[in-house]
Each structure stands twice: as C-alpha cells, then as structure tokens.
Amino acid sequence: MSKAVRRELDNGLTAIVRSQKGVPIGSFWVWYRVGGRNEVPGITGISHWAEHMLFKGTHEMQAGEVFRQVSAAGGSLNGFTWIDFTTYFETMPIDQIDLSLKIESDRMVNARFDEDEVASERTVIISERRGNENQPTFFLSEEVSAAAFRAHPYGQGVIGHMSDLEGITRQELYSHYQTYYRPNNAVAVFVGDLDEDEAFARIERAFGAVERGPEIPAVRTREPEPQGERRVTVRRPAPNRVLQMAFLATNAAHADAPALMIADAILSGAKSIGLSGAGGTLGRSSRLYRSLVSTGLASSAGSSVSLTIDPSLFTIGASLQPDSDPDQIESIVSEELARLATEPVPEDEFNRALRQMRAQIAYAMETVTSQAYWLGSMAIAAPQRDSDEFLRELQAVTPADVQAVAARYLTPNRRTVGWLIPIDEASNGAASE
C-alpha cells in the first residue's frame, strides 16, 4: 500500500491522494470541518440538516440527478454528519471518477436551498429525530452526553433538539452552508487507480477556481476538568435496564489516543477503523463480555472510544437481564476498570487484543472506500498527525501504556453514570420490574 500524499491548493483546500494500483476503481470524498461541534443553542442539528440539503439539487443538477448519474455510472455514494465533520463521497469505476469531482465541486458552492425543499426536509429531519426517540437508549445517551459535557458543544450531539428543528429558518441554513462549505474549510481525499500527479491535477481542475471563504468561526470552548462523578436517570418504556458510563478522555492528536484504543479492545474487543465500528465476535474474549454477558448478568456489554478534534468520551454500556442487580453491575464494571488501572494486562490477553486490532486495520485497508474514510477522518480530527504513523503507534502500545491511560482517564471523578429505568406506560410511569 503506497503512502498517502498531501498538498494544499491556493484556495486553501487540503488534498490527500493515495495511489492504489491493480483495481480500476476510485473513491473520492470531500470532508467539511463542520458538525455538532460548530453549533450553538438555537441551531442545534443545523449541520445535519444542511447535509441533507446538498442532495436537493444545485443550479447545475436537479434534485435526484446526483443519485441517477452515479448509479448509471456503476458507482455508489453517501453523505453523513458527525460532531466534527460533514462528508460526502462517491466510489466509482476509475474512468467515471471525474463525475464525482464534478458533483462535489458543484455542490460546494451552488446548492440551491429551495424554500419548498427546506420545508419538505424539515419534516424528514423531525421524523428522523422521532424515530431515534423510539429507541429506548436514545434519551439515555442524550442525557449522559449532556451531563458529561458541562460546557463543550459535543454535549449537544448531532440530530438537534426538537424546538431548534422546528424553528431553524431557510436563511439560517443557507448562511451556515455559505460559512462552512468553503475550500479553506475542506479536505478532499482520493484513493484509487490513478497516479498521484494525475489525481492532484484533476482535483485542481475541479476545485481550483472555487474562491476561498472567510476565516471559519473558532470553537473556543474547552471542557473544564471534571470535579467529581455525575449521575442521570432516565425513565422510559424499555425492555430492560441499561447502564451507560462515560469518562472524559482525550482527543485524536494526543499521545494517549492509541493506548486508549487498545484499552477499549481489551475491555470489549477491537473495533473497525473503517466505515463499520463494530467489534463483532472479537469481543467474546474481552473482559466486559466475560464478566457480564458470559455470567448471565447482561444481554450485551461493550465500550467505545472516538478519535475527535477535542477531548471526548470513553464509554461503557450494558443491557441488564431482568433479574440482575444494578448495583452489582456497576460494581463489576468499576472493578474491571480498577484492575485495568492497577494490574498489567497478562501477555497472552494483551497480544490477543493487538492481533484483533491488526486484523481490523487489515480489513479496513481492503477497500479504497475505507482507506479514504480513514485518511479523511484523521485529517479532520488530527490534521498534524500522520494517519499511517498512527496505525503503527497502535501496534506499538505496551501493557504499561494501557495501565497508565486507564489510571489517568477511567476514574470515578471523571465519569458520568446514566441509568435507563423501564417504566410501564399503562401505570402512569411507575417503574416496572
């Protein structure tokens, strides 16, 4: 696998290219540094809504034309929004890749934001929010995040509050688009069967004439250090009790990030660094699975850590069996974290976690789409960090590194504990057993 090469256009667009010979295909992505992190109360969810609007047509292409043309060319496409970014991509036969560059350079500046389309999409976004609310754990995750972040906008999530979704105007959406969808706030990534110089030349032809925008509003807020444990309780109709613990950790640029990912692998199995975040059956040998699921105390248990611009959360979750004692579950999780912080991980267990992580890296590097995802997501979260070097750092983590980060971050003073307590709707919200 060749090394990715990075260049910057005169208008500020960062371009990253990895030449991948042998398969006549290419994946092209454009990443914008805008997501839930860039929102304030009153316009939460606006980045996600703006993402939807870029599929609603430009002055060049009518609504639906992008899907039709990419499908006719034998390609696939998508777009999504997260707390740190909004991104769009097409994976195409290499002889059709210029269509992808045309689509993305066009909608970078020419999206129409038609009034009727805005009104129609408001209904779609609100329905999406209501669909999320039908999942028992949605409100729990929302409350835990809000409690874990006292100041930082990460605590607002991505989908947005219902009152904001009902009130955001077309002009606010369009202003948000004009502010953040600029080449100096974007990263273009290509992985596929083109020489580097040819790929950069095509990106220059497609995007070079797009004017640089003004300086992007800075996110100045930094989450203060936690001063003690926080707790939330959510009472909703649900099949079982659910525990969520969230620990304020660190960001992707920090030297501790690789060790935190290995700590996560030891607790619940290595996760994919590609488009899928699942650990799958790799987690069956992990500590949380053995202590909570194999013992019959929980139907599922896991952990996760994210690579983000600013410090974010290391989370642990468990869905309890009906007769399980919540205090016992909390105690077991706390004991597992204390053991991780005070005892070196045995060599065989540690090596198993490293093998799992190597396997996940190998799987993610199999496709040009996942390679482009990894390059782009790291360019957003940690632009000064080499994405290939980060993968090598992951495989160089030691048991002492894991013990140190567990002692540093996974402590009671840094945690927010959330419980979902099932209620019986027929009995006016009384707790059900």
Buried (B, 14 or more C-beta within 10 A) or exposed (E): EEEBBBEEBEBBBBBBBBBBEEEEBBBBBBBBBBBBBBBEEEBBBBBBBBBBBBBBBBEEBEBEBBEEBBEEBEBEBEBBBBBBBBBBBBBBBBEBBBBBBBBBBBBBBBBBBBEEBBEEBBEEBBEBBEEBBEEBBBBBBBBBBBBBBEEBBBBBBBBBBBEBBEEBEBEBBBBBBBBBBBBBBBBBBBBBBBEBEEBBEBBBEBBBEBEBBEEBEEBEBEBEEBEEEBEBEBBBEBEBBBBBBBBBBBBBBBEBBBBBBBBBBBBBBBBBBBBEEEBEEBBEBBBBBBBBBEEEBBBBBBBBBBBBBBBBBBBBBBBBBEEBEBEEBBEBBBEBBBBBBEEEBEEEBBEBBBBBBBEBBEBBBEBBBBBBBBBBBBBBBBBEBBBBEBBEBBEEBEBEBBBBBBBBBBBBEBBBBBBBBBBEEEEEEEEBE
